[in-house]
Amino acid sequence: MLILNSADVREALPMRLAIDAMKQAFAAFSSGQVIVPPRIHLPVAPHSGVSLIMPSFVNGDRTTEQSLAVKVVSLFDGNQARGLARIQAAVVVLEPDTGRPIALLDGAMLTAIRTAAASGAATDLLARRDCRTVALFGAGVQAITHLFAMCAVRPIEKIFLCSRTPSKVAALIAEFAGRPAIPAELIAAESPQQALTAADIVCCTTTSQMPIFDDADLKPGVHINAVGSFTPSAREVPPQTVCRALVVVDSRHAAWDEAGDLIQPLQAGLIGREHIHAELGELVLGRKAGRSDDQQVTFFKSVGLAVQDAIAAKFALENAARLKLGQEVAW
């Protein structure tokens, strides 16, 4: 069995490759090539945590085109006090034709990359071509990977960072100061309004339960990615924005089960289920159109699908073999 730790996964799955992988994953999902059972939510109440079990099988004409994987991802709110990351995860890759375990990948890094890569794919398909400025809400791991994703698909010049913890913003800016990996200028925003003033793209990567900005502060023609919330009770985007935006999701079924950004306006009678314009895979396949004009607000809501992990792991393993990354262990 091949073991890829966090550093191996990061090297084996650069952002541009990850974005290509996500386009393939969403196309496979929307074309019916994927079996993705509903993910299991396992509450671990005594430790303020939840573990999610996410299996996926991607079919193909040849075994080499197939993917079979299971991710276990845990979110424990008390981890920070212990000096641990809130998100802990592992991805087990199985041989599609035998079920034999063949690889174990660091799931936290894989999740961080593939989630941002999904936003990168959506931005590439929905955002205006002339986008130069990003407003990024949050300053955690997802914020970092979203920096790379946005710069991978548009010639971004400025990124305004907004967080409830200014010290994290300062640390993030210091970490990337002068590094060519992020060509854009990183700017600490004093308020959501300041972050949005010139923003062509908005990325929401927070754990907020309530909307984190005002609809009135958005520019015409803005594109929004929201990845932070994955429960019906949490939302990052105001309902006024949802109501007037062209809404694209990773999965209709998953969105109506888990995306509070959409479920709450639906329950309030502000939108109907037909308000979802398309799944991202339908845009990749050309079955649905994207943006209709430069003034339209577009909104990609992602709750995360197991097929993303299966395809991302497949791409990472193929690249790891070329780069001779990882550690082989007897199994």
BALOBA-1460 file (C-alpha; in Angstrom, 3 decimals):
// residues 331
<rec num="1" residu="m" x="0.000" y="0.000" z="0.000"/>
<rec num="2" residu="l" x="1.196" y="3.486" z="-0.845"/>
<rec num="3" residu="i" x="1.014" y="6.126" z="1.886"/>
<rec num="4" residu="l" x="0.850" y="9.794" z="0.889"/>
<rec num="5" residu="n" x="1.196" y="12.229" z="3.782"/>
<rec num="6" residu="s" x="0.114" y="15.855" z="3.692"/>
<rec num="7" residu="a" x="3.255" y="17.101" z="1.956"/>
<rec num="8" residu="d" x="3.065" y="14.291" z="-0.615"/>
<rec num="9" residu="v" x="-0.571" y="15.097" z="-1.433"/>
<rec num="10" residu="r" x="0.205" y="18.795" z="-1.792"/>
<rec num="11" residu="e" x="3.044" y="18.048" z="-4.232"/>
<rec num="12" residu="a" x="1.124" y="15.381" z="-6.142"/>
<rec num="13" residu="l" x="-1.989" y="17.533" z="-6.596"/>
<rec num="14" residu="p" x="-1.059" y="21.071" z="-7.697"/>
<rec num="15" residu="m" x="-4.032" y="23.370" z="-8.057"/>
<rec num="16" residu="r" x="-4.275" y="23.466" z="-11.855"/>
<rec num="17" residu="l" x="-4.257" y="19.668" z="-11.979"/>
<rec num="18" residu="a" x="-6.815" y="19.561" z="-9.159"/>
<rec num="19" residu="i" x="-9.148" y="21.895" z="-11.057"/>
<rec num="20" residu="d" x="-8.974" y="19.625" z="-14.098"/>
<rec num="21" residu="a" x="-9.719" y="16.683" z="-11.799"/>
<rec num="22" residu="m" x="-12.781" y="18.420" z="-10.361"/>
<rec num="23" residu="k" x="-14.176" y="19.192" z="-13.804"/>
<rec num="24" residu="q" x="-13.861" y="15.498" z="-14.594"/>
<rec num="25" residu="a" x="-15.427" y="14.527" z="-11.264"/>
<rec num="26" residu="f" x="-18.465" y="16.769" z="-11.660"/>
<rec num="27" residu="a" x="-18.952" y="15.739" z="-15.282"/>
<rec num="28" residu="a" x="-18.924" y="12.075" z="-14.230"/>
<rec num="29" residu="f" x="-21.397" y="12.822" z="-11.436"/>
<rec num="30" residu="s" x="-23.879" y="14.705" z="-13.615"/>
<rec num="31" residu="s" x="-23.664" y="12.099" z="-16.391"/>
<rec num="32" residu="g" x="-24.679" y="9.298" z="-14.020"/>
<rec num="33" residu="q" x="-21.342" y="7.474" z="-13.950"/>
<rec num="34" residu="v" x="-20.993" y="7.774" z="-10.196"/>
<rec num="35" residu="i" x="-22.433" y="5.926" z="-7.225"/>
<rec num="36" residu="v" x="-22.332" y="8.237" z="-4.206"/>
<rec num="37" residu="p" x="-24.436" y="7.079" z="-1.238"/>
<rec num="38" residu="p" x="-25.526" y="9.807" z="1.185"/>
<rec num="39" residu="r" x="-22.655" y="10.513" z="3.530"/>
<rec num="40" residu="i" x="-23.036" y="9.203" z="7.043"/>
<rec num="41" residu="h" x="-23.003" y="11.832" z="9.788"/>
<rec num="42" residu="l" x="-21.744" y="10.264" z="13.009"/>
<rec num="43" residu="p" x="-22.107" y="12.692" z="15.943"/>
<rec num="44" residu="v" x="-19.447" y="12.424" z="18.634"/>
<rec num="45" residu="a" x="-21.214" y="14.654" z="21.145"/>
<rec num="46" residu="p" x="-18.964" y="14.055" z="24.200"/>
<rec num="47" residu="h" x="-16.086" y="15.602" z="22.261"/>
<rec num="48" residu="s" x="-18.009" y="18.244" z="20.278"/>
<rec num="49" residu="g" x="-17.269" y="16.479" z="17.032"/>
<rec num="50" residu="v" x="-18.764" y="14.791" z="14.032"/>
<rec num="51" residu="s" x="-17.288" y="12.163" z="11.738"/>
<rec num="52" residu="l" x="-18.449" y="11.886" z="8.136"/>
<rec num="53" residu="i" x="-18.074" y="8.684" z="6.114"/>
<rec num="54" residu="m" x="-18.053" y="9.292" z="2.348"/>
<rec num="55" residu="p" x="-17.773" y="6.379" z="-0.129"/>
<rec num="56" residu="s" x="-17.755" y="6.735" z="-3.910"/>
<rec num="57" residu="f" x="-17.398" y="4.613" z="-7.036"/>
<rec num="58" residu="v" x="-16.750" y="6.158" z="-10.441"/>
<rec num="59" residu="n" x="-17.464" y="3.867" z="-13.371"/>
<rec num="60" residu="g" x="-15.740" y="3.800" z="-16.750"/>
<rec num="61" residu="d" x="-15.348" y="1.673" z="-19.849"/>
<rec num="62" residu="r" x="-11.972" y="0.411" z="-18.602"/>
<rec num="63" residu="t" x="-10.768" y="-0.432" z="-15.111"/>
<rec num="64" residu="t" x="-8.086" y="2.240" z="-15.442"/>
<rec num="65" residu="e" x="-10.848" y="4.845" z="-15.809"/>
<rec num="66" residu="q" x="-12.637" y="3.711" z="-12.648"/>
<rec num="67" residu="s" x="-12.173" y="4.964" z="-9.085"/>
<rec num="68" residu="l" x="-13.212" y="3.495" z="-5.752"/>
<rec num="69" residu="a" x="-12.510" y="5.294" z="-2.482"/>
<rec num="70" residu="v" x="-13.802" y="5.996" z="1.006"/>
<rec num="71" residu="k" x="-13.065" y="9.128" z="2.999"/>
<rec num="72" residu="v" x="-13.509" y="9.524" z="6.732"/>
<rec num="73" residu="v" x="-13.403" y="13.177" z="7.721"/>
<rec num="74" residu="s" x="-13.870" y="14.409" z="11.271"/>
<rec num="75" residu="l" x="-14.563" y="17.917" z="12.531"/>
<rec num="76" residu="f" x="-13.860" y="18.376" z="16.240"/>
<rec num="77" residu="d" x="-14.347" y="21.851" z="17.667"/>
<rec num="78" residu="g" x="-12.056" y="21.227" z="20.655"/>
<rec num="79" residu="n" x="-9.027" y="20.329" z="18.578"/>
<rec num="80" residu="q" x="-7.611" y="23.832" z="18.455"/>
<rec num="81" residu="a" x="-7.190" y="23.877" z="22.238"/>
<rec num="82" residu="r" x="-5.141" y="20.696" z="21.868"/>
<rec num="83" residu="g" x="-2.951" y="22.146" z="19.159"/>
<rec num="84" residu="l" x="-4.639" y="20.074" z="16.456"/>
<rec num="85" residu="a" x="-6.411" y="21.064" z="13.256"/>
<rec num="86" residu="r" x="-10.213" y="21.075" z="13.487"/>
<rec num="87" residu="i" x="-10.445" y="18.836" z="10.410"/>
<rec num="88" residu="q" x="-8.858" y="15.375" z="10.503"/>
<rec num="89" residu="a" x="-9.295" y="12.997" z="7.572"/>
<rec num="90" residu="a" x="-8.026" y="9.983" z="5.681"/>
<rec num="91" residu="v" x="-8.864" y="8.657" z="2.218"/>
<rec num="92" residu="v" x="-8.597" y="4.927" z="1.513"/>
<rec num="93" residu="v" x="-8.276" y="4.096" z="-2.188"/>
<rec num="94" residu="l" x="-9.413" y="0.621" z="-3.256"/>
<rec num="95" residu="e" x="-8.632" y="-1.284" z="-6.436"/>
<rec num="96" residu="p" x="-11.879" y="-0.979" z="-8.450"/>
<rec num="97" residu="d" x="-11.962" y="-4.563" z="-9.748"/>
<rec num="98" residu="t" x="-10.925" y="-6.351" z="-6.525"/>
<rec num="99" residu="g" x="-11.672" y="-4.024" z="-3.605"/>
<rec num="100" residu="r" x="-8.063" y="-4.417" z="-2.458"/>
<rec num="101" residu="p" x="-6.797" y="-1.400" z="-0.474"/>
<rec num="102" residu="i" x="-3.982" y="0.151" z="-2.496"/>
<rec num="103" residu="a" x="-3.375" y="3.599" z="-0.983"/>
<rec num="104" residu="l" x="-3.944" y="5.786" z="2.053"/>
<rec num="105" residu="l" x="-3.858" y="9.551" z="1.586"/>
<rec num="106" residu="d" x="-3.906" y="12.434" z="4.022"/>
<rec num="107" residu="g" x="-7.557" y="13.429" z="3.743"/>
<rec num="108" residu="a" x="-7.318" y="16.875" z="5.290"/>
<rec num="109" residu="m" x="-4.940" y="18.140" z="2.608"/>
<rec num="110" residu="l" x="-6.847" y="16.340" z="-0.139"/>
<rec num="111" residu="t" x="-10.113" y="17.902" z="1.105"/>
<rec num="112" residu="a" x="-8.591" y="21.371" z="1.287"/>
<rec num="113" residu="i" x="-7.244" y="21.153" z="-2.257"/>
<rec num="114" residu="r" x="-10.257" y="19.523" z="-3.924"/>
<rec num="115" residu="t" x="-12.748" y="21.883" z="-2.236"/>
<rec num="116" residu="a" x="-10.900" y="24.959" z="-3.445"/>
<rec num="117" residu="a" x="-10.390" y="23.323" z="-6.840"/>
<rec num="118" residu="a" x="-14.171" y="22.930" z="-7.141"/>
<rec num="119" residu="s" x="-14.496" y="26.674" z="-6.568"/>
<rec num="120" residu="g" x="-11.743" y="27.186" z="-9.119"/>
<rec num="121" residu="a" x="-13.636" y="25.109" z="-11.670"/>
<rec num="122" residu="a" x="-16.858" y="27.015" z="-10.959"/>
<rec num="123" residu="t" x="-15.061" y="30.346" z="-11.210"/>
<rec num="124" residu="d" x="-13.499" y="29.334" z="-14.507"/>
<rec num="125" residu="l" x="-16.942" y="28.450" z="-15.894"/>
<rec num="126" residu="l" x="-19.011" y="31.270" z="-14.373"/>
<rec num="127" residu="a" x="-16.915" y="34.340" z="-13.549"/>
<rec num="128" residu="r" x="-16.306" y="37.159" z="-16.013"/>
<rec num="129" residu="r" x="-13.056" y="36.811" z="-17.944"/>
<rec num="130" residu="d" x="-11.856" y="40.249" z="-16.798"/>
<rec num="131" residu="c" x="-11.951" y="39.512" z="-13.047"/>
<rec num="132" residu="r" x="-8.975" y="40.998" z="-11.201"/>
<rec num="133" residu="t" x="-10.072" y="41.415" z="-7.562"/>
<rec num="134" residu="v" x="-11.179" y="38.856" z="-4.953"/>
<rec num="135" residu="a" x="-12.868" y="39.231" z="-1.568"/>
<rec num="136" residu="l" x="-11.969" y="36.226" z="0.571"/>
<rec num="137" residu="f" x="-13.838" y="35.591" z="3.818"/>
<rec num="138" residu="g" x="-12.043" y="33.398" z="6.330"/>
<rec num="139" residu="a" x="-8.367" y="32.873" z="7.126"/>
<rec num="140" residu="g" x="-8.066" y="29.129" z="7.644"/>
<rec num="141" residu="v" x="-6.880" y="26.247" z="5.490"/>
<rec num="142" residu="q" x="-9.677" y="26.711" z="2.961"/>
<rec num="143" residu="a" x="-8.826" y="30.371" z="2.604"/>
<rec num="144" residu="i" x="-5.242" y="29.454" z="1.732"/>
<rec num="145" residu="t" x="-6.183" y="26.904" z="-0.921"/>
<rec num="146" residu="h" x="-8.756" y="29.303" z="-2.372"/>
<rec num="147" residu="l" x="-5.958" y="31.846" z="-2.888"/>
<rec num="148" residu="f" x="-4.245" y="29.364" z="-5.187"/>
<rec num="149" residu="a" x="-7.492" y="28.347" z="-6.907"/>
<rec num="150" residu="m" x="-8.564" y="31.867" z="-7.793"/>
<rec num="151" residu="c" x="-5.120" y="32.814" z="-9.084"/>
<rec num="152" residu="a" x="-5.053" y="29.616" z="-11.159"/>
<rec num="153" residu="v" x="-8.109" y="30.545" z="-13.247"/>
<rec num="154" residu="r" x="-7.999" y="34.356" z="-13.453"/>
<rec num="155" residu="p" x="-5.182" y="36.952" z="-13.552"/>
<rec num="156" residu="i" x="-5.943" y="38.166" z="-10.030"/>
<rec num="157" residu="e" x="-4.169" y="41.343" z="-8.923"/>
<rec num="158" residu="k" x="-5.669" y="42.023" z="-5.481"/>
<rec num="159" residu="i" x="-7.201" y="39.813" z="-2.790"/>
<rec num="160" residu="f" x="-8.963" y="41.436" z="0.168"/>
<rec num="161" residu="l" x="-8.966" y="39.168" z="3.225"/>
<rec num="162" residu="c" x="-11.733" y="39.487" z="5.808"/>
<rec num="163" residu="s" x="-11.990" y="37.487" z="9.044"/>
<rec num="164" residu="r" x="-13.394" y="37.815" z="12.543"/>
<rec num="165" residu="t" x="-9.809" y="37.148" z="13.717"/>
<rec num="166" residu="p" x="-7.585" y="39.902" z="12.275"/>
<rec num="167" residu="s" x="-4.463" y="38.249" z="13.681"/>
<rec num="168" residu="k" x="-5.036" y="35.245" z="11.387"/>
<rec num="169" residu="v" x="-5.320" y="37.561" z="8.401"/>
<rec num="170" residu="a" x="-2.057" y="39.245" z="9.351"/>
<rec num="171" residu="a" x="-0.350" y="35.878" z="9.735"/>
<rec num="172" residu="l" x="-1.646" y="34.691" z="6.367"/>
<rec num="173" residu="i" x="-0.432" y="37.842" z="4.628"/>
<rec num="174" residu="a" x="2.980" y="37.502" z="6.293"/>
<rec num="175" residu="e" x="3.209" y="33.853" z="5.230"/>
<rec num="176" residu="f" x="2.774" y="34.662" z="1.549"/>
<rec num="177" residu="a" x="4.504" y="38.043" z="1.408"/>
<rec num="178" residu="g" x="6.924" y="38.073" z="-1.484"/>
<rec num="179" residu="r" x="6.242" y="34.482" z="-2.517"/>
<rec num="180" residu="p" x="5.689" y="33.998" z="-6.249"/>
<rec num="181" residu="a" x="3.134" y="31.243" z="-5.597"/>
<rec num="182" residu="i" x="0.514" y="33.969" z="-5.001"/>
<rec num="183" residu="p" x="1.096" y="36.757" z="-7.554"/>
<rec num="184" residu="a" x="-1.752" y="38.912" z="-6.218"/>
<rec num="185" residu="e" x="-1.413" y="41.595" z="-3.564"/>
<rec num="186" residu="l" x="-2.965" y="40.451" z="-0.266"/>
<rec num="187" residu="i" x="-4.789" y="43.194" z="1.644"/>
<rec num="188" residu="a" x="-6.374" y="43.048" z="5.102"/>
<rec num="189" residu="a" x="-9.936" y="44.376" z="4.857"/>
<rec num="190" residu="e" x="-11.244" y="46.350" z="7.812"/>
<rec num="191" residu="s" x="-14.839" y="45.319" z="7.096"/>
<rec num="192" residu="p" x="-16.882" y="43.115" z="4.761"/>
<rec num="193" residu="q" x="-18.001" y="46.253" z="2.948"/>
<rec num="194" residu="q" x="-14.426" y="47.273" z="2.220"/>
<rec num="195" residu="a" x="-13.591" y="43.774" z="1.023"/>
<rec num="196" residu="l" x="-16.514" y="43.821" z="-1.414"/>
<rec num="197" residu="t" x="-16.115" y="47.335" z="-2.813"/>
<rec num="198" residu="a" x="-14.070" y="46.285" z="-5.832"/>
<rec num="199" residu="a" x="-14.528" y="42.506" z="-5.685"/>
<rec num="200" residu="d" x="-15.208" y="40.655" z="-8.930"/>
<rec num="201" residu="i" x="-15.107" y="37.302" z="-7.126"/>
<rec num="202" residu="v" x="-16.206" y="36.478" z="-3.572"/>
<rec num="203" residu="c" x="-15.106" y="33.331" z="-1.729"/>
<rec num="204" residu="c" x="-16.798" y="32.349" z="1.534"/>
<rec num="205" residu="t" x="-14.791" y="29.818" z="3.568"/>
<rec num="206" residu="t" x="-16.068" y="30.405" z="7.103"/>
<rec num="207" residu="t" x="-17.940" y="28.423" z="9.751"/>
<rec num="208" residu="s" x="-20.498" y="31.207" z="10.203"/>
<rec num="209" residu="q" x="-24.102" y="30.351" z="10.996"/>
<rec num="210" residu="m" x="-25.341" y="33.692" z="9.628"/>
<rec num="211" residu="p" x="-24.714" y="35.694" z="6.416"/>
<rec num="212" residu="i" x="-21.292" y="37.318" z="6.496"/>
<rec num="213" residu="f" x="-21.926" y="40.249" z="4.154"/>
<rec num="214" residu="d" x="-24.742" y="42.489" z="2.897"/>
<rec num="215" residu="d" x="-26.228" y="41.939" z="-0.536"/>
<rec num="216" residu="a" x="-26.217" y="45.689" z="-1.221"/>
<rec num="217" residu="d" x="-22.402" y="45.770" z="-1.043"/>
<rec num="218" residu="l" x="-21.915" y="43.432" z="-4.012"/>
<rec num="219" residu="k" x="-20.788" y="44.747" z="-7.384"/>
<rec num="220" residu="p" x="-22.875" y="43.935" z="-10.463"/>
<rec num="221" residu="g" x="-21.582" y="40.879" z="-12.251"/>
<rec num="222" residu="v" x="-19.850" y="39.377" z="-9.222"/>
<rec num="223" residu="h" x="-19.264" y="35.632" z="-8.919"/>
<rec num="224" residu="i" x="-19.595" y="33.995" z="-5.477"/>
<rec num="225" residu="n" x="-18.233" y="30.684" z="-4.197"/>
<rec num="226" residu="a" x="-19.529" y="29.454" z="-0.829"/>
<rec num="227" residu="v" x="-17.988" y="26.327" z="0.715"/>
<rec num="228" residu="g" x="-18.062" y="26.924" z="4.464"/>
<rec num="229" residu="s" x="-21.528" y="25.672" z="5.424"/>
<rec num="230" residu="f" x="-22.682" y="22.086" z="4.985"/>
<rec num="231" residu="t" x="-25.681" y="21.866" z="7.335"/>
<rec num="232" residu="p" x="-29.249" y="23.219" z="6.976"/>
<rec num="233" residu="s" x="-28.749" y="25.536" z="9.963"/>
<rec num="234" residu="a" x="-25.644" y="27.319" z="8.644"/>
<rec num="235" residu="r" x="-25.325" y="29.870" z="5.856"/>
<rec num="236" residu="e" x="-22.812" y="32.443" z="4.654"/>
<rec num="237" residu="v" x="-24.662" y="34.197" z="1.816"/>
<rec num="238" residu="p" x="-27.639" y="36.527" z="2.400"/>
<rec num="239" residu="p" x="-31.011" y="35.352" z="1.038"/>
<rec num="240" residu="q" x="-31.358" y="38.496" z="-1.087"/>
<rec num="241" residu="t" x="-28.232" y="37.447" z="-2.987"/>
<rec num="242" residu="v" x="-29.442" y="33.880" z="-3.380"/>
<rec num="243" residu="c" x="-32.778" y="35.091" z="-4.762"/>
<rec num="244" residu="r" x="-31.257" y="37.219" z="-7.532"/>
<rec num="245" residu="a" x="-28.294" y="35.026" z="-8.432"/>
<rec num="246" residu="l" x="-27.842" y="32.342" z="-11.059"/>
<rec num="247" residu="v" x="-27.356" y="29.393" z="-8.705"/>
<rec num="248" residu="v" x="-25.129" y="26.428" z="-9.558"/>
<rec num="249" residu="v" x="-24.463" y="23.565" z="-7.138"/>
<rec num="250" residu="d" x="-22.281" y="20.475" z="-6.932"/>
<rec num="251" residu="s" x="-25.356" y="18.236" z="-6.496"/>
<rec num="252" residu="r" x="-29.043" y="19.171" z="-6.448"/>
<rec num="253" residu="h" x="-29.847" y="16.350" z="-4.060"/>
<rec num="254" residu="a" x="-27.013" y="17.152" z="-1.662"/>
<rec num="255" residu="a" x="-27.769" y="20.881" z="-1.802"/>
<rec num="256" residu="w" x="-31.386" y="20.426" z="-0.744"/>
<rec num="257" residu="d" x="-30.260" y="18.088" z="2.037"/>
<rec num="258" residu="e" x="-27.377" y="20.118" z="3.450"/>
<rec num="259" residu="a" x="-26.956" y="23.631" z="2.025"/>
<rec num="260" residu="g" x="-28.413" y="26.078" z="4.521"/>
<rec num="261" residu="d" x="-27.685" y="28.917" z="2.087"/>
<rec num="262" residu="l" x="-30.431" y="27.447" z="-0.137"/>
<rec num="263" residu="i" x="-32.589" y="25.511" z="2.321"/>
<rec num="264" residu="q" x="-33.383" y="28.520" z="4.494"/>
<rec num="265" residu="p" x="-34.609" y="30.743" z="1.615"/>
<rec num="266" residu="l" x="-36.614" y="27.747" z="0.352"/>
<rec num="267" residu="q" x="-38.267" y="27.271" z="3.747"/>
<rec num="268" residu="a" x="-39.000" y="31.003" z="3.922"/>
<rec num="269" residu="g" x="-40.822" y="30.816" z="0.601"/>
<rec num="270" residu="l" x="-38.322" y="33.089" z="-1.137"/>
<rec num="271" residu="i" x="-37.258" y="30.542" z="-3.766"/>
<rec num="272" residu="g" x="-38.462" y="27.232" z="-5.166"/>
<rec num="273" residu="r" x="-36.464" y="24.123" z="-5.942"/>
<rec num="274" residu="e" x="-36.333" y="25.181" z="-9.566"/>
<rec num="275" residu="h" x="-34.158" y="28.115" z="-8.504"/>
<rec num="276" residu="i" x="-31.089" y="25.909" z="-8.869"/>
<rec num="277" residu="h" x="-30.053" y="26.569" z="-12.459"/>
<rec num="278" residu="a" x="-27.609" y="23.690" z="-12.881"/>
<rec num="279" residu="e" x="-25.128" y="21.305" z="-11.378"/>
<rec num="280" residu="l" x="-21.540" y="22.229" z="-12.099"/>
<rec num="281" residu="g" x="-21.124" y="19.007" z="-14.070"/>
<rec num="282" residu="e" x="-23.903" y="20.105" z="-16.423"/>
<rec num="283" residu="l" x="-21.861" y="23.217" z="-17.251"/>
<rec num="284" residu="v" x="-18.750" y="21.120" z="-17.835"/>
<rec num="285" residu="l" x="-20.712" y="18.828" z="-20.162"/>
<rec num="286" residu="g" x="-22.292" y="21.771" z="-22.012"/>
<rec num="287" residu="r" x="-25.814" y="20.681" z="-21.088"/>
<rec num="288" residu="k" x="-26.545" y="23.999" z="-19.370"/>
<rec num="289" residu="a" x="-25.325" y="27.508" z="-20.094"/>
<rec num="290" residu="g" x="-23.482" y="29.592" z="-17.529"/>
<rec num="291" residu="r" x="-23.395" y="33.353" z="-17.162"/>
<rec num="292" residu="s" x="-25.708" y="35.192" z="-19.573"/>
<rec num="293" residu="d" x="-24.213" y="38.695" z="-19.298"/>
<rec num="294" residu="d" x="-21.574" y="40.718" z="-17.464"/>
<rec num="295" residu="q" x="-24.094" y="42.195" z="-15.007"/>
<rec num="296" residu="q" x="-25.432" y="38.853" z="-13.765"/>
<rec num="297" residu="v" x="-24.578" y="37.654" z="-10.258"/>
<rec num="298" residu="t" x="-23.536" y="34.003" z="-10.218"/>
<rec num="299" residu="f" x="-23.369" y="31.789" z="-7.136"/>
<rec num="300" residu="f" x="-21.719" y="28.382" z="-6.743"/>
<rec num="301" residu="k" x="-22.755" y="26.535" z="-3.597"/>
<rec num="302" residu="s" x="-20.721" y="23.476" z="-2.665"/>
<rec num="303" residu="v" x="-21.326" y="21.046" z="0.208"/>
<rec num="304" residu="g" x="-18.739" y="18.529" z="-1.003"/>
<rec num="305" residu="l" x="-19.170" y="15.176" z="-2.745"/>
<rec num="306" residu="a" x="-17.318" y="11.907" z="-2.230"/>
<rec num="307" residu="v" x="-16.684" y="11.697" z="-5.986"/>
<rec num="308" residu="q" x="-14.356" y="14.674" z="-5.590"/>
<rec num="309" residu="d" x="-12.197" y="12.653" z="-3.206"/>
<rec num="310" residu="a" x="-12.186" y="9.566" z="-5.432"/>
<rec num="311" residu="i" x="-11.127" y="11.491" z="-8.548"/>
<rec num="312" residu="a" x="-8.695" y="13.771" z="-6.694"/>
<rec num="313" residu="a" x="-7.060" y="10.706" z="-5.140"/>
<rec num="314" residu="k" x="-6.822" y="9.034" z="-8.554"/>
<rec num="315" residu="f" x="-5.096" y="12.077" z="-10.067"/>
<rec num="316" residu="a" x="-2.810" y="12.390" z="-7.034"/>
<rec num="317" residu="l" x="-1.759" y="8.733" z="-7.159"/>
<rec num="318" residu="e" x="-1.012" y="8.878" z="-10.875"/>
<rec num="319" residu="n" x="1.117" y="11.991" z="-10.377"/>
<rec num="320" residu="a" x="2.785" y="10.544" z="-7.268"/>
<rec num="321" residu="a" x="3.891" y="7.546" z="-9.323"/>
<rec num="322" residu="r" x="5.514" y="9.862" z="-11.874"/>
<rec num="323" residu="l" x="7.191" y="11.913" z="-9.137"/>
<rec num="324" residu="k" x="8.077" y="8.871" z="-7.002"/>
<rec num="325" residu="l" x="6.330" y="10.279" z="-3.938"/>
<rec num="326" residu="g" x="5.064" y="8.453" z="-0.850"/>
<rec num="327" residu="q" x="6.004" y="5.432" z="1.185"/>
<rec num="328" residu="e" x="5.217" y="1.827" z="0.305"/>
<rec num="329" residu="v" x="4.228" y="-0.406" z="3.237"/>
<rec num="330" residu="a" x="3.429" y="-4.105" z="3.362"/>
<rec num="331" residu="w" x="-0.290" y="-4.847" z="3.663"/>
